[in-house]
Amino acid sequence: MGIQDIIEGKRRWRAHTARVRALPPDYRIVYTEIQRYLFKVGPVGLPDGPLLPGIVDFFEEGVAAGTGVRELLGDDVAAFCDDLIKDSRTHADVYQESAGGRPGTAGT
């Protein structure tokens, strides 16, 4: 990864955070919680992938339609996040594979 890649990555991330800051407060709070959750359990390559910008797109559409954030996601934000990443390879999967087990097995 060269210096230009790093600079471009920072530029994209700053543009992304500017879009998040432009959301209404309730959407911004929920987005922050989603981001925190996904960074803990989320897929490999999350910061560079399309998932977080896609969530902001989804939220911007909800704002434009006048829909509340709870109407978009429901009451269980973690379940919403889990549905988003259910088919993605997560850091837990990578760790499990490096430990010699298959994902989803506990030492069997």
QUIRARA-V658986 format. One record per backbone hydrogen bond with DSSP energy under -0.5 kcal/mol. NH is the residue of the N-H (numbers start at 1). CO is the residue of the C=O. Records with the same first field share a line. If there is no record, write none. Layout:
NH: CO / CO
This chain:
6: 2
7: 3
8: 4
9: 5
10: 6
11: 7
12: 8
13: 9
14: 10
15: 11
16: 12
17: 13
18: 14
19: 15
20: 16
21: 17
22: 18
23: 20
28: 24
29: 25
30: 26
31: 27
32: 28
33: 29
34: 30
35: 31
36: 32
37: 33
38: 34
39: 35
40: 36
41: 37
42: 38
44: 89
46: 43
49: 45 / 46
54: 50
55: 51
56: 52
57: 53
58: 54
59: 55
60: 56
61: 57
62: 58
63: 59
64: 60
65: 61
66: 62 / 63
67: 62
72: 68
73: 69
74: 70
77: 75
80: 76
81: 77
82: 78
83: 79
84: 80
85: 81
86: 82 / 83
88: 85
90: 88
91: 42
94: 90
95: 91
96: 92
97: 93
98: 94
99: 95
100: 97
101: 96
105: 102
107: 105
